[in-house]
């Protein structure tokens, strides 16, 4: 009985084979698009999942009124982080983040790399494993620099990078920095990317020293650790 049903269905499909072919192509395309969209969604949702304290990490932003409506703004001024720590009891750790290109010199090598200027709390908040060197906090000093495995290999080759001195062009001068740690290369699902990481206060004059105490200059992001959700809602208002 069931076999007869199949035979009748196949005859009908063959009789209307043009319509059947179009339906099959459309169904296949629909499933293909659905699978691709699902894969893209899963990939996007996997971003930054490798951080151990991910559920307690927040990026602070504000909503600014502009001519075209409300716009989210993540850029903050130099005094903002300390004011947030002092006035909001829910903040346990805090770090500023400013990405910038840096020009590194070592012996006869000169390389342009992506730099990240952060506060010392950064390595406590984010899970970027330190493979060599100071594993507690490698950027406490303003003259220290940590770098990824890939960056260290490009710059030093087979040499041990820990303790080596490199110079970074800052304010038209080559300023010496000591390599204090090697950070494991981050995965593709990291929203932050850098080759070298330095103390936030090690930035060029225009990016830090001239911005101290200035609420009218906004040039970096702020991240917090263990900040209550109610506080986040307060910051949006």
Secondary structure, DSSP 8 states (H G I E B T S, - for coil): -HHHHHHHHHHHHHHTHHHHHHHHHHHHHHHHHHHHHHHHHHHHHTTTTT-TTGGGEEE--EEEEETTEEEEE--EETTHHHHHHHH-TT-SEEEEEEEEEEEEEETTEEEEEEEEEE-TTHHHHS---EEEE-SS-TTSSTTEEEEEHHHHHHHHTTS--TT-EEEEEETTEEEEEEEEEEE----TT-S---SEEEEGGGS-TTTTGGGTT-TT-EEEEEEEES--HHHHHHHH-
